[in-house]
């Protein structure tokens, strides 16, 4: 086992709670998860910044496909499935699921199955 240094980190309560839950789900220590996250950030800072820049400040309306229960959102004029997205999306965003309504004036528009 390699030598490690003890470090004290101060995390917001909600982030700490999510870390504890993720560690329990993955059957891994919180320390190990934090170590992996920091190592990833140090190795790929441009990827982390790219993801933050693409999400920060944007609001997306999430729709649930009635056929497969997959979460979908509109991105650049196209419906995109969130099925393959990290689970952070569902955990981080307060999603309001509403029934699908078709406006009376919708001409030629229809739901497209996944």
Backbone torsions as a table, in degrees:
resi	resn	phi	psi	omega
1	UNK	NA	134.4	-179.1
2	UNK	-77.6	156.6	179.7
3	UNK	-72.0	138.9	179.3
4	UNK	-130.3	153.2	177.6
5	UNK	-104.0	141.1	175.7
6	UNK	-79.4	132.3	-179.6
7	UNK	-131.5	137.3	175.7
8	UNK	-99.9	125.8	178.3
9	UNK	-116.5	142.8	175.3
10	UNK	-107.3	118.0	-178.1
11	UNK	-118.3	148.8	173.3
12	UNK	-61.6	146.8	-177.0
13	UNK	-52.8	-41.3	-178.3
14	UNK	-66.7	-40.3	177.5
15	UNK	-66.0	-40.5	177.8
16	UNK	-61.9	-42.5	178.4
17	UNK	-61.7	-44.7	179.5
18	UNK	-64.8	-37.9	177.5
19	UNK	-63.6	-44.0	178.4
20	UNK	-61.2	-43.4	179.9
21	UNK	-64.4	-46.0	-179.4
22	UNK	-62.3	-41.3	178.7
23	UNK	-62.3	-41.3	179.2
24	UNK	-66.6	-42.5	179.7
25	UNK	-64.0	-44.2	-177.9
26	UNK	-81.9	-3.2	-175.8
27	UNK	49.7	55.7	-177.3
28	UNK	-142.4	154.2	-179.8
29	UNK	-74.6	152.0	176.3
30	UNK	-60.7	-38.7	-179.9
31	UNK	-58.8	-42.7	179.8
32	UNK	-65.2	-41.9	178.8
33	UNK	-64.7	-43.3	179.2
34	UNK	-64.2	-40.7	178.2
35	UNK	-59.7	-44.8	178.5
36	UNK	-63.3	-42.3	-179.0
37	UNK	-63.5	-43.9	179.8
38	UNK	-66.7	-42.6	178.8
39	UNK	-61.1	-42.5	178.1
40	UNK	-62.6	-46.2	-179.5
41	UNK	-60.5	-42.7	-179.2
42	UNK	-69.1	-31.2	-179.6
43	UNK	-83.0	-34.3	-176.0
44	UNK	-129.7	58.1	-177.4
45	UNK	-62.3	-31.7	-179.4
46	UNK	-67.6	-32.9	177.3
47	UNK	-67.1	-43.1	179.6
48	UNK	-63.6	-45.1	179.1
49	UNK	-64.4	-37.2	178.7
50	UNK	-63.0	-44.5	179.1
51	UNK	-66.3	-44.7	178.8
52	UNK	-60.5	-42.5	-178.8
53	UNK	-67.6	-34.3	-177.7
54	UNK	-76.1	-21.2	-176.3
55	UNK	-107.0	-34.8	-173.3
56	UNK	-58.0	129.3	174.7
57	UNK	79.3	3.1	-179.3
58	UNK	-105.7	144.0	175.8
59	UNK	-117.6	130.6	179.8
60	UNK	-122.0	137.8	174.2
61	UNK	-87.1	125.7	-177.7
62	UNK	-101.7	130.8	179.2
63	UNK	-113.4	147.8	176.8
64	UNK	-105.4	123.6	179.6
65	UNK	-65.4	126.0	-177.9
66	UNK	-68.3	-20.4	-177.3
67	UNK	-87.3	-38.2	-173.9
68	UNK	-124.0	3.3	-179.2
69	UNK	60.0	22.0	177.9
70	UNK	-83.9	142.9	175.4
71	UNK	-77.4	135.6	-178.8
72	UNK	-131.7	152.6	174.4
73	UNK	-143.5	161.4	178.8
74	UNK	-92.9	122.7	179.7
75	UNK	-132.8	118.5	-179.3
76	UNK	54.1	40.4	176.7
77	UNK	80.9	5.3	-178.5
78	UNK	-125.2	139.0	175.4
79	UNK	-73.3	127.6	-177.6
80	UNK	-122.1	133.9	178.4
81	UNK	-77.3	138.6	176.2
82	UNK	-98.1	9.9	-176.4
83	UNK	-56.5	-39.5	-176.7
84	UNK	-93.2	2.1	-179.4
85	UNK	-75.3	154.4	176.6
86	UNK	-57.2	150.4	-176.7
87	UNK	-66.5	-8.7	179.4
88	UNK	-59.6	-31.9	-179.1
89	UNK	-58.3	-50.5	-178.5
90	UNK	-67.8	-32.8	-177.9
91	UNK	-78.9	-33.7	-172.9
92	UNK	-85.4	-36.6	-172.3
93	UNK	-95.9	132.5	173.5
94	UNK	-76.3	104.9	-175.8
95	UNK	-92.3	133.3	175.1
96	UNK	-108.1	112.4	-178.4
97	UNK	-93.1	123.2	179.7
98	UNK	-122.5	155.8	176.7
99	UNK	-64.8	152.0	-179.7
100	UNK	-83.5	125.5	178.3
101	UNK	-118.7	139.2	176.4
102	UNK	-102.1	119.6	179.3
103	UNK	-63.5	147.0	179.8
104	UNK	-63.0	-28.9	-176.9
105	UNK	-93.8	9.6	179.6
106	UNK	-73.5	109.0	-176.8
107	UNK	-97.5	110.5	176.3
108	UNK	75.1	7.4	178.9
109	UNK	-93.0	141.1	177.1
110	UNK	-149.7	160.1	176.4
111	UNK	-72.1	138.1	178.7
112	UNK	-105.5	124.5	-179.8
113	UNK	-65.4	154.7	-179.3
114	UNK	-65.0	NA	NA
